Amino acid sequence: MSNSTNRSVKISLDVLQASIILPMMDKYMLIVLYIGGMLGSLLNIFTFRQRKFRKNSCSLYFLSASITDFFVMNAVLMMDALRYLNSSLFNLINSSRIGCKLGKYLIYLLPCLSSTFITLACIDRFCTSSYNSRLRKLSQLKVSRILISLVVLIWVVFSIHITFLFDILPPTPAKSDPCRSPSNVFQLSLIIDGYFFSMYNGAIVPLLLLIFGLLIHRNVRLSRRRIAATSNITSNRTIIATRNPNLNRHNLHLITMLLIQSIVTVILNIPYMTVALYGFYNNAPTDQMLLLLYIIFVYIARWFWFSNYVKTFYINTLSSEIFRNTLIQLFIDISDQMRVRIQQ
């Protein structure tokens, strides 16, 4: 047997092993991500509801994103985990017309909502850090409430088309999933459900986060330079300075949290959307080595994508002292309340 034949057989065995091992890893990764995501989103919600945060417009966007992430955990990630944990229940839900249409609707709606809230938070911090008074006026609680309501309404209405693009169909040798698009609307489904979704979450949102992230960084640097340039110590030791009134310690912490969130969001979003866009224009590789790499990359990209809805709490905790202190105080308050109830 030639070396090339031996190599081909070895690669084929590697592909076979990967097709067995990766689904097993996927099962446990989904469980870990679900637990981490549920814990993180709940703690985020409780923390951003505290007095120190709830009157800040950026915190309201973070709160909205955290609530959305909570539903992503239960409506999207849980359904994927259910495929491994209870396949009969998954098949029962997936093969019902309501379960099929509602599931596809939420898979489309929730990630788009979460991405939009983070983008709005980034735009809000750009307005906050700006020296333009008109832009700073946009960074208000009443404005954020209006925008959040408007965004939810737009995405809820826009995503309704998904319920018309998917239905329960008889399985075929090529397509075993009963919940899929009929052939007469498949192309439309590919464009709207696939291409637009991937472009929005994988290209448009990351691009906006990068642009406004750089603008925020520039505004903060300009603010510091302006303070240094306009500050002077007079004969009576009085320091005269001009500065952006919105760039206080609390807002700077929110800006730091948001910039790190934006960078990580871009990193975690792009691989999955790259795989999705590649799949629209290409079939799976026929070369065994490329197929092996493709399968591995698909699973890693999938884990990255789900991590995007898990990360927020942990990044906030690591990057902001104010967030950590608020969280600790929340636990202290809960502990004190429990102690009082026990004593009563």
N, C-alpha and C positions, 0 to 999 in steps of 0.2 A: 504493500500500500504506500503510495507516494506521500511526501510531506504535505503537499497541498490538500490531499484527501484527508489526512489526519487532522490538519488544521480546520478544515471545513466541518468535520465530525465534532471536534472539540467545541467550536463556536456554536454548532447546533445544540449540543448538550448544555452550553452556557445559557442559550436562549430559553431552553426548556426549564432549566433551574430557575432562571429569573422569573419566568411566568408562574412558577410555584411559590418562590420565596417572596417576591414583591407584593402579591395580594395579602400574604400573611403579615408582612410588615405594614401594609396599608391599613389593615384591621386595627392593629395596636396603635399606629400613629393617629388614626381618627379618634380612637378612644381618649388618648392623651390630649389631643387638640380640643376635643369636646369638653373634657373636664377643665382644662386650662382656660378655654374660652368662656365657659359658663361662669367660672369663679371670677375671672377678670372683668367680664362685662357687668356682672352684678356689683362688684366692688367699685367699678368705675361709676356706675349709676348712683350708688349711695354717696360716693365721695363728691361728685359734681353737684349733688343735691344739697351739699352743706352750704352754710351761709357765706363762707369765704369765696365760693365759686358761683353760686346760683344767680348773682346779679351781674355777671360778666357775659358779654355776648359770645365770646369765643368758647366759654365753658358750656353754653347752651348748644353750640354745634357739636362739641365733644360729647355732651349728654345724649344728643339725638343719634350720633354715630354709635354710641355704646348700646343704646336701646335697639338699634338696627342690628348690631353685631349679636346681641342676645337672640334675636329672631333668626339670624343666619345660623347660629349654633343649633337651634331646635328645628328649624324648617328645612335646612339644606344639609348641614353636616350630619345631623342625627339620621336623616334618611339614608345617606350614604353608608353610615355605620350600621344601620339596620339591615343593609344588604348582606352583611357578614354575620351579625348577631342573631337575626331572626328573618331568614330569607322568605319564609312562608308569609309573614306579616308584611314584609316589603312587597312581595309579589301581589298580595291582596290589595294593598294601597295603590301600587303602581298600575295595576290592571283595571282599576275602577276609573270611570270617566272623570269624576270629581277629583279624585286623588291625582290623576294624570295632569289635568288642566291646572289645578291649584298648585301642584308641585312645580310645574314649569313656570307658572306665573311668579311664584315666590323666588325661584332661582334667578329669574331675570330681574325682578323688582328690587330685592333687598341689597345685592351687591352694588347696583347702580345708586341706590339711596345712600349707602355708606360712603361710597367714593365721592358723591356730591357733597355730603356734609363735611368731609375732610377738606375738600377743595374750598368750600365756603369759609371754613375756619381759617384757611390759609389767606384767602382774600381779606377776611376780617382783620387779621393781624397785620396785613400790609396797610390797610386803612388806619389802623391804630398807630403804626410806626411812622406814618407819613407826616410831613410838616404842613401839608395842605389841610386847612381847617375843614373844608368841604368833605374831603375824604374821611377825616376823623369822625365827622358826624354820622357817617354810615356805620361806624362801629358802635352801635347802640343796641340795647336789649330789644327795644320795640322793632327795630329793623330786622334783627335776627329772627324774631318770632314770625314776622311777616314772610321772610324768605324761606324759613323752614316749612311753614304751612303751604307756601306756593310750590316748593320743590316736591313735597309729599304729594300734593294734588296732581302736579304734572306727571310724575313718574307712575302714580297709581293709574291714571287715565291712559297714559301712553303704553303701559305694559299690558293693558287689557287685550291688545291684539294677539298676545301669546296664546290666550285661551281659544282663539280661532285657528291657530296654526298647528295645534297638537290635538290628537284624538287617539282613542283605542282602536288599533288595527290588528288583523290576524297576523300571527308570526309567519315569517318566511325563512327559508334556509339562510338567506343573507342577513336578515334582520329579525332577531329574536325578541327585542324589546317591544312590547305591545304599545307603549306610549311614544308615539313618533308622529312626524308630519306626513299627511297623505301626499302622494306623488304630485297631485295637481297644485299644491302650494309649497312643495319642498324647496324650490328655488327662492321663493319669497321668504320662507323660514330661514334659509341659509344666510340671506342678506341681512334681515332684521335681527333675528335671534342670535345668529352667529357672528357675522361680520361687524355689524354695528356695536353689539355688546363687547366684542373683543377690542375694537378700535377705541371705544369710549373708555373702558376700564384699563386697557393696556397701553394706550397711546395718548389720548386726549387728557385724561386725568393726570397721569405722570408728567406730561408736558406742562400743564397748568401749575402743578405743585412745584416743579423745578423753576419755572419762571417767577412765580410769586415768592418762592423761597429765596431766590437770589435777590429779588427786590426788597424783601424784608431785611435780609442781611445787609444790603446796601444802605437802607434807611437807618438801621441801628448804628452802622459804622459812621454815617454822616452825622448822626446825632451826637456821637461821642466826639468826633472831630470838631463839631461846632461848639460844643461845651468847652473843649480844650482851647479853641481859637478865640472864643469870646470871653473867657473867664480871665479876670485879672484881679490881683490883690491891691486894693487901694491903700492909702496911708493909714486908714483906720481898720485895716485887715478885713474889710467886707468883700466877699466874693460875688462878683456880678456875672451871671451866666444866663444864656438863653438855651432852653432845652424843650424837647417835646414833652408836654405835660402828661401824655398818656404812657410814656415809657417809664413807669414806676417798676418797683421790684416784682410785684405780682404779675404785671403784663409781660415783663421780660422772661419770667419763668414759663408763662404760657407760650411765648414765642419760641423758647428753647425746646419745650415739649413738642410743639408743632413742627419745627424744622426737622427734628429727629424722626418724628412720625412720617413726615413727607418723604424723607430719604429712604426709610425702611419700606414704606408703601410702594415706592417706585421699584425697589429691588425685588420685592415679593410679587408684585403684579406682573412684571414683564415676562418672566419665563412661561407662565401658564398661558398668557395671551399669545405668546410666540408660537407655542405648540398648537393652540386653537387656530390661529391664522394659517399656520403651515398645513394643518389638516384640511382646510378649505380648498387648497390648491394642489395638494399632493396626496398620493396614497402612501401607506406605510412603506418604508424601504424594503426592497427585495433582498439586498445584500445582508447576509446573516450578521456580520459585525455591526453594520449600521442599524439593523433592526434591534440588536441588543442594546446599543447606546440609546436608540430612540425610546425603547420601552422604559429604560432606567430614567431618562430625562422626563418622560411623561409623568411618572410617579412623583419624582422630586418636585416638578413644577406644580403638581396638584397639591402637595403638602405645603409648598410655599404659598399657594393661593389661599388655602384655608388658614394658614398662619397669619395672613393679613388681617383676619377678623378676630384674632386671638391676642395680637401683640400689644394693643393700645395700653392696657392697664400696666403691663410690665415695663414698657418704655416710660410711661408717666412716672412710675414709682422710682425708676433708676435715674431719670433726668431732672426731676424737680423736687427740691427740698420742701417747698410749700405743699405739694401734693402728698408727700410722705407724711409731713406733720399733720395735715388734715385727716389723712387716713388713720394715723395713730390716735389722734384725738377722737375720731369716730369710734374706734375700738374701746377706748377708755370710757366714753360716754355710754356705750352699750353695756360694758362691764359694770359700770356704776348703777345703771338702771336695773340690771339683773340682780345685783346685790341688794338693792333697796326692795325689790319684789320678794326676794327670798326672806329678807328680814321681816317683812310684813306678814 
